[in-house]
Structures are given as structure tokens and as C-alpha cells.
């Protein structure tokens, strides 16, 4: 998800387009209102305007996550159980977020080169945080000052994933 400045000044309520890593959250509400949309011209990625709002982040008590060697492999040395405490309210400003993840084809339109055969529509995977930053920087440069793309904050990402749902903090819940 890479937020970018609004493509239209008239849409001043929406300050950023969130495309960041552009991953799909998968959450939806039954009676979700139609949200404004915009299509980025270089990649054809569709963005959705998300209104400002608040959510509860974190947990009331530490939840010990299952062991996952990927955390250690990525160099994380903190305590996952304690990092989510205490539960607290976080508010986000309005922003734009990509409706789908960045595909291999989208990645190569921005970064150059050809997408590997049979992967054009599949999600771009195995991208580091620094590579994602380079992607949004290049996408911003190619928009010639019309949009400024960035990665979403943790709060924006969680807000988008919850899609307005007011759910508890159980880690294995289904939205």
C-alpha cells in the first residue's frame, strides 16, 4: 500500500493514496458504502479512498504468538507478546490505498525489466522494505509531481484491513 497525495485537489479530504506493499487485506463489511476510486495510469492499479477514522490497536493482555522462525530470520529481537500491549485508540487521516497487491507486471512497469513468464498477474513477492521504498520512490518520480506515493503506517494498514469492523483482539479471528 502506498499512500500518495490526492490526484485531485477537489478531493482534499483524501491526502494520501496508500499502495505501500499493496497487499490485500481481505476484510469487508456487509453493507460497505461505495468509496471513491482512482486508477494509477502507469500500472493501472486501482486505489480506493478511505475516510478518516479511529480503531483500537494492540491487545488488552499479551498474547504469546506461535513460534515462527521467520521473525528471527528477519532479525526481530523484540518480544512479540509485549509489543502489542496496551490496547489503545489510534486515529488516521483519510488516505488512498490500492485495492489489490502489486503484481509482478506492475513491479516491472515501474522498476524496469520484464516480468518472469507466467507471473505477470501474480503478486510480487520476496520484496524487502528497502526495495518497497525504492518502488514507491520511482513510482512517485514517474508521476512527475502529480502524486507522492509512500508505504502505509502500521495504523493505516490495520485500519484498512479491518474495513470498519469493530472486532476483538484475538489473533486467529476471521473478519
Residue frames relative to the residue before (quaternion, step in Angstrom):
aa qw qx qy qz dx dy dz
X 1.0000 0.0000 0.0000 0.0000 0.00 0.00 0.00
X 0.0261 -0.7989 0.6004 -0.0235 3.49 -0.73 0.97
X 0.2349 -0.7587 0.5840 0.1679 3.56 -0.40 1.06
X 0.0304 -0.7741 0.6317 0.0282 3.54 -1.12 0.68
X 0.6091 -0.5321 0.4045 0.4270 3.56 -1.14 0.38
X 0.6534 -0.5632 0.3494 0.3659 3.50 -1.08 0.78
X 0.4568 -0.7005 0.4707 0.2812 3.59 -0.89 0.87
X 0.7617 0.2466 -0.1550 0.5788 3.59 1.21 -0.33
X 0.4757 -0.6736 0.4851 0.2908 3.57 -0.87 0.99
X 0.5901 0.5851 -0.3667 0.4183 3.60 1.08 -0.61
X 0.6836 0.4300 -0.2712 0.5237 3.55 1.18 -0.49
X 0.1046 0.8516 -0.5084 0.0733 3.59 0.98 0.83
X 0.5251 0.6201 -0.4179 0.4062 3.59 1.18 -0.36
X 0.7269 0.3682 -0.2157 0.5381 3.56 1.09 -0.70
X 0.1720 -0.8387 0.5121 0.0686 3.57 -0.33 1.24
X 0.8249 0.1386 -0.0481 0.5459 3.56 1.06 -0.59
X 0.3143 -0.6805 0.6230 0.2233 3.51 -1.26 0.53
X 0.1934 -0.7903 0.5679 0.1241 3.56 -0.71 0.96
X 0.0574 0.7796 -0.6200 0.0675 3.53 -0.58 1.11
X 0.0567 0.8655 -0.4976 -0.0067 3.54 1.17 -0.69
X 0.7885 -0.1189 0.1484 0.5849 3.48 -0.60 -1.11
X 0.2784 -0.8146 0.4623 0.2128 3.53 1.35 -0.18
X 0.2902 0.7412 -0.5498 0.2534 3.51 0.63 1.06
X 0.4591 -0.6745 0.5029 0.2854 3.53 -1.10 0.64
X 0.3785 -0.7395 0.5144 0.2129 3.54 -0.84 0.98
X 0.3399 -0.7792 0.4717 0.2341 3.59 1.02 -0.67
X 0.5902 0.5636 -0.3841 0.4318 3.61 1.21 -0.12
X 0.0591 0.7878 -0.6115 0.0452 3.55 -1.11 0.66
X 0.3344 -0.7117 0.5731 0.2309 3.52 -1.20 0.49
X 0.6286 -0.5812 0.3677 0.3631 3.55 -1.13 0.66
X 0.8053 0.1900 -0.0820 0.5555 3.59 0.89 -0.90
X 0.1098 0.8252 -0.5442 0.1039 3.57 0.86 0.93
X 0.4174 -0.6987 0.5150 0.2690 3.58 -0.90 0.90
X 0.5637 -0.5725 0.4580 0.3805 3.55 -1.20 0.48
X 0.1993 -0.7870 0.5772 0.0881 3.55 -0.83 1.02
X 0.5853 -0.5679 0.4272 0.3905 3.60 -1.11 0.59
X 0.1514 -0.7873 0.5949 0.0583 3.57 -1.10 0.77
X 0.0537 -0.7653 0.6409 0.0244 3.52 -1.31 0.52
X 0.2370 -0.7711 0.5750 0.1364 3.58 -1.00 0.81
X 0.3858 -0.7086 0.5479 0.2211 3.55 -0.80 1.09
X 0.4373 -0.7704 0.3939 0.2452 3.63 -0.53 1.12
X 0.6464 0.5332 -0.3457 0.4222 3.64 0.96 -0.66
X 0.7995 0.2938 -0.1345 0.5064 3.57 0.79 -1.04
X 0.3862 -0.7140 0.4892 0.3190 3.58 1.14 -0.62
X 0.3997 0.7140 -0.4793 0.3173 3.59 1.28 0.24
X 0.3244 -0.7489 0.5518 0.1716 3.56 -0.92 0.99
X 0.1756 -0.7721 0.6068 0.0684 3.55 -0.99 0.98
X 0.2171 -0.7531 0.6105 0.1139 3.53 -1.21 0.65
X 0.3891 -0.7097 0.5400 0.2309 3.56 -0.96 0.91
X 0.1349 -0.7867 0.5994 0.0602 3.58 -0.75 1.05
X 0.4260 -0.7217 0.4809 0.2577 3.60 -0.81 0.94
X 0.5962 -0.5315 0.4318 0.4190 3.55 -1.22 0.34
X 0.1670 0.7905 -0.5756 0.1265 3.55 -1.16 0.55
X 0.3889 -0.7064 0.5470 0.2248 3.52 -1.36 0.10
X 0.0413 -0.7782 0.6263 0.0217 3.54 -1.25 0.50
X 0.4474 -0.6372 0.5480 0.3059 3.53 -1.32 0.31
X 0.0838 -0.7912 0.6054 0.0219 3.57 -0.72 1.11
X 0.7294 0.4037 -0.3123 0.4555 3.53 -1.19 0.55
X 0.4169 -0.6857 0.5360 0.2621 3.52 -1.34 -0.13
X 0.5737 -0.5939 0.4417 0.3508 3.55 -1.22 0.49
X 0.7856 0.0609 -0.0259 0.6151 3.57 1.12 -0.65
X 0.6140 -0.5702 0.3802 0.3915 3.61 -1.06 0.58
X 0.1541 -0.7468 0.6419 0.0811 3.54 -1.07 0.84
X 0.3247 -0.7511 0.5403 0.1961 3.58 -0.60 1.10
X 0.2999 -0.7716 0.5272 0.1917 3.60 -0.49 1.11
X 0.5759 -0.5525 0.4453 0.4059 3.57 -1.18 0.37
X 0.5952 -0.5649 0.4211 0.3865 3.56 -1.13 0.58
X 0.0385 0.7789 -0.6231 0.0604 3.53 -0.92 0.94
X 0.3483 -0.7760 0.4874 0.1972 3.56 -0.34 1.20
X 0.5357 0.6300 -0.4132 0.3813 3.60 1.17 -0.36
X 0.6026 0.5547 -0.3704 0.4382 3.61 1.04 -0.67
X 0.6804 0.4720 -0.2894 0.4801 3.58 0.86 -0.93
X 0.6317 0.5448 -0.3279 0.4434 3.58 0.99 -0.83
X 0.6950 0.4567 -0.2664 0.4872 3.57 1.09 -0.73
X 0.5836 -0.6321 0.3537 0.3672 3.58 1.27 0.06
X 0.4190 0.7067 -0.4776 0.3114 3.60 1.23 0.18
X 0.0753 -0.8210 0.5659 0.0032 3.55 -0.75 1.08
X 0.4927 0.6684 -0.4262 0.3588 3.60 1.25 0.06
X 0.5125 -0.6001 0.5039 0.3511 3.52 -1.33 -0.20
X 0.3695 -0.7661 0.4826 0.2089 3.56 -0.29 1.26
X 0.6478 0.5350 -0.3260 0.4334 3.58 0.96 -0.82
X 0.7391 0.4120 -0.2316 0.4799 3.60 0.96 -0.82
X 0.5875 0.6165 -0.3675 0.3739 3.60 1.12 -0.53
X 0.7027 0.4665 -0.2679 0.4656 3.61 1.15 -0.43
X 0.6183 0.5275 -0.3390 0.4740 3.60 1.29 0.05
X 0.6284 -0.2121 -0.7481 -0.0215 1.66 -1.97 1.50
X 0.6061 -0.4989 0.4545 0.4210 3.53 -1.32 0.22
X 0.0855 0.8056 -0.5759 0.1094 3.57 -0.86 0.96
X 0.4974 -0.6485 0.4884 0.3058 3.54 -1.21 0.52
X 0.0495 -0.7666 0.6402 -0.0001 3.53 -1.04 0.91
X 0.1512 -0.7813 0.6008 0.0758 3.56 -0.96 0.89
X 0.1586 -0.7795 0.6015 0.0738 3.55 -1.06 0.80
X 0.4745 -0.6273 0.5352 0.3080 3.52 -1.23 0.58
X 0.6492 -0.4873 0.3966 0.4287 3.55 -1.28 0.24
X 0.0722 0.7872 -0.6083 0.0722 3.57 -1.09 0.73
X 0.4215 -0.6661 0.5512 0.2734 3.52 -1.35 0.22
X 0.0355 -0.7952 0.6052 0.0117 3.58 -1.04 0.73
X 0.5411 -0.6135 0.4644 0.3395 3.54 -1.07 0.75
X 0.4839 -0.6841 0.4757 0.2674 3.53 -1.02 0.84
X 0.7877 0.1634 -0.0814 0.5884 3.59 1.14 -0.60
X 0.6299 -0.5156 0.4103 0.4111 3.52 -1.30 0.12
X 0.5647 -0.5553 0.4755 0.3829 3.56 -1.31 0.29
X 0.3016 -0.7601 0.5501 0.1697 3.55 -0.83 0.99
X 0.6820 -0.4361 0.3756 0.4512 3.55 -1.32 0.15
X 0.6612 0.5134 -0.3097 0.4508 3.58 0.92 -0.91
X 0.6304 0.5245 -0.3297 0.4678 3.61 0.97 -0.86
X 0.6440 0.5414 -0.3144 0.4397 3.55 0.90 -0.98
X 0.7251 0.4466 -0.2501 0.4608 3.58 0.81 -1.00
X 0.5653 0.5680 -0.3938 0.4502 3.63 1.15 -0.42
X 0.7231 0.4165 -0.2292 0.5011 3.57 1.06 -0.76
X 0.7760 0.3810 -0.1790 0.4696 3.57 0.79 -1.05
X 0.5297 -0.6327 0.4109 0.3877 3.59 1.22 -0.33
X 0.6943 0.4503 -0.3493 0.4396 3.53 -1.28 0.31
X 0.5035 -0.6338 0.4981 0.3109 3.52 -1.33 0.10
X 0.4963 -0.6227 0.5098 0.3255 3.55 -1.09 0.70
X 0.5515 -0.6002 0.4498 0.3651 3.59 -1.01 0.72
X 0.6356 -0.5511 0.3816 0.3830 3.57 -1.12 0.69
X 0.8547 0.1450 -0.1399 0.4784 3.55 -1.14 0.82
X 0.6609 0.4922 -0.3414 0.4521 3.63 1.10 0.42
X 0.3566 0.7955 -0.4495 0.1948 3.60 1.25 -0.10
X 0.7729 0.3387 -0.1914 0.5012 3.58 0.90 -0.87
X 0.5444 0.6166 -0.4020 0.4023 3.58 1.23 -0.19
X 0.6171 -0.5620 0.4049 0.3734 3.56 -1.19 0.53
X 0.4573 -0.6355 0.5421 0.3051 3.56 -1.12 0.70
X 0.0562 -0.8123 0.5802 -0.0197 3.57 -0.71 1.08
X 0.7894 0.3209 -0.2484 0.4605 3.54 -1.38 0.19
X 0.3894 0.6876 -0.4987 0.3563 3.54 0.89 1.04
X 0.3527 -0.7285 0.5462 0.2157 3.57 -0.85 0.96
X 0.6704 -0.4710 0.3807 0.4287 3.54 -1.31 0.24
X 0.6605 0.5067 -0.3114 0.4583 3.62 0.94 -0.86
X 0.6408 0.5032 -0.3262 0.4793 3.60 1.03 -0.71
X 0.6277 0.5209 -0.3341 0.4723 3.60 1.03 -0.73
X 0.6315 0.5190 -0.3289 0.4728 3.60 1.04 -0.76
X 0.6445 0.5118 -0.3165 0.4718 3.59 0.99 -0.81
X 0.6185 0.5460 -0.3362 0.4543 3.59 1.03 -0.78
X 0.7095 0.4469 -0.2806 0.4671 3.60 0.77 -0.98
X 0.5970 0.5521 -0.3565 0.4601 3.59 1.11 -0.65
X 0.6936 0.4657 -0.2785 0.4738 3.60 0.85 -0.95
X 0.6308 0.5216 -0.3388 0.4639 3.58 1.01 -0.74
X 0.6359 0.5169 -0.3194 0.4758 3.59 1.03 -0.79
X 0.6528 0.5153 -0.3088 0.4616 3.59 0.94 -0.88
X 0.6856 0.4848 -0.2858 0.4617 3.58 0.96 -0.81
X 0.6236 0.5282 -0.3542 0.4546 3.60 1.18 -0.34
X 0.3387 -0.7907 0.4530 0.2344 3.57 1.36 0.06
X 0.7706 -0.4065 0.1951 0.4504 3.54 0.73 1.09
X 0.5235 0.6531 -0.4155 0.3561 3.59 1.21 -0.03
X 0.7877 0.0774 -0.0295 0.6104 3.57 1.07 -0.73
X 0.1958 -0.7371 0.6321 0.1369 3.53 -1.27 0.53
X 0.1732 -0.8039 0.5653 0.0652 3.54 -0.47 1.22
X 0.0456 0.7744 -0.6304 0.0298 3.56 -1.20 0.58
X 0.5532 -0.5603 0.4796 0.3874 3.53 -1.31 0.19
X 0.5080 -0.6520 0.4567 0.3289 3.59 -1.06 0.61
X 0.5111 -0.5859 0.5131 0.3635 3.52 -1.27 0.32
X 0.6611 -0.4780 0.3788 0.4370 3.56 -1.26 0.24
X 0.6543 0.5166 -0.3149 0.4536 3.59 0.97 -0.84
X 0.6485 0.5033 -0.3279 0.4675 3.63 0.93 -0.82
X 0.6425 0.5289 -0.3224 0.4512 3.57 0.96 -0.87
X 0.6962 0.4638 -0.2855 0.4677 3.58 0.81 -0.96
X 0.6097 0.5517 -0.3377 0.4581 3.58 1.05 -0.78
X 0.6770 0.4816 -0.2896 0.4752 3.59 0.88 -0.92
X 0.6615 0.5180 -0.3109 0.4443 3.59 0.93 -0.85
X 0.6712 0.4970 -0.3017 0.4599 3.57 1.02 -0.73
X 0.1838 -0.8380 0.4975 0.1285 3.59 1.24 -0.43
X 0.7418 -0.4222 0.2200 0.4723 3.55 0.95 0.86
X 0.4958 0.6577 -0.4355 0.3632 3.59 1.24 -0.10
X 0.2345 -0.7369 0.6166 0.1479 3.56 -1.03 0.79
X 0.1135 0.8287 -0.5282 0.1464 3.53 0.06 1.35
X 0.5865 -0.5682 0.4383 0.3756 3.53 -1.28 0.32
X 0.5747 -0.6323 0.4147 0.3129 3.54 -1.27 0.00
X 0.3209 0.7401 -0.5326 0.2560 3.59 1.05 0.55
X 0.4737 -0.7326 0.4104 0.2655 3.60 -0.70 1.01
X 0.7457 0.3871 -0.2394 0.4866 3.62 1.08 -0.48
X 0.3280 0.7659 -0.4957 0.2449 3.57 1.18 0.42
X 0.2822 -0.7077 0.6114 0.2136 3.52 -1.29 0.36
X 0.2962 -0.7552 0.5591 0.1714 3.56 -0.84 0.97
